[in-house]
Amino acid sequence: MAYVKIKDRQMVRDTHSKAVLNTDKNGLNEYYAKREIAKRQQRDSLETKQRLAQLEQDMSDIKNLLKEIAMARKS
């Protein structure tokens, strides 16, 4: 494949397919890093939501047990 540089330094044209290609490796690496950070944040957010839901369920169970204990002491 042969490439021809375009006015923009980071762009080349493939002479076979006529496609314009970006050759900016630093930009690509930055994109990958940002994408990994976004994935990690999304995963952390989901994990936090799941932990919160579990805590809410546990608190509800404790509340119900305390009510049962209170009812048993009244009898």
C-alpha positions, 0 to 999 in steps of 0.5 A: 500500500502506498500513502500520500501525505495530505496538508494535515501532518497526521493524515495520509491518503491510501492510494489504492482505496482513496481513504484518508487515514489518521496516523496520530499514534499519540492521539490514539493512545490517549483515546485508549487511555480515556476509554479505559478510564471511562470503562473503569468508572462505569464498572465502579459505578455499577459496583457501587450501585450493587453494593448500595442495593445490598446494603438497603436489603440488609437494612430492611432485613435487620429492620424486620428482625427487630420488629419481630423481636419487639413483637415477641417481647410484647407477647 
